[in-house]
């Protein structure tokens, strides 16, 4: 479908962190404790960054929504004026 609207690249957005794997076998947990700890710490850091990203995106989208609502109000006002001028003619 062709809309005639320009194609604008959208940012990738907020990417959720990948949940770390925790082996079910306690022997594996002990054997790989350092690696597992690093994975969990990295996840927690990435999780915090993800939440900050979501907060920023929410604020951006909220502001954009307000702007679009105002623009739609202007569109309606212009089209209503145009119609009333056409009717008067």
VENNOR-V739886 format. One record per residue. RES is the residue in one letter. PHI is phi as a letter, one per 30 degrees, with the letter a starting at -180 (999 if undefined). Layout:
RES,PHI + RES,PHI
//
This chain:
X,999 + X,c + X,c + X,i + X,c + X,d + X,d + X,c + X,d + X,c + X,d + X,d + X,j + X,d + X,c + X,d + X,d + X,d + X,d + X,d + X,d + X,b + X,e + X,d + X,d + X,e + X,d + X,d + X,d + X,d + X,d + X,c + X,e + X,d + X,d + X,d + X,d + X,d + X,d + X,d + X,d + X,d + X,d + X,d + X,d + X,d + X,d + X,d + X,d + X,d + X,d + X,d + X,d + X,d + X,d + X,d + X,d + X,d + X,d + X,d + X,d + X,d + X,d + X,d + X,d + X,d + X,d + X,d + X,d + X,d + X,d + X,d + X,d + X,d + X,e + X,d + X,d + X,d + X,d + X,d + X,d + X,d + X,d + X,d + X,d + X,d + X,d + X,d + X,d
//
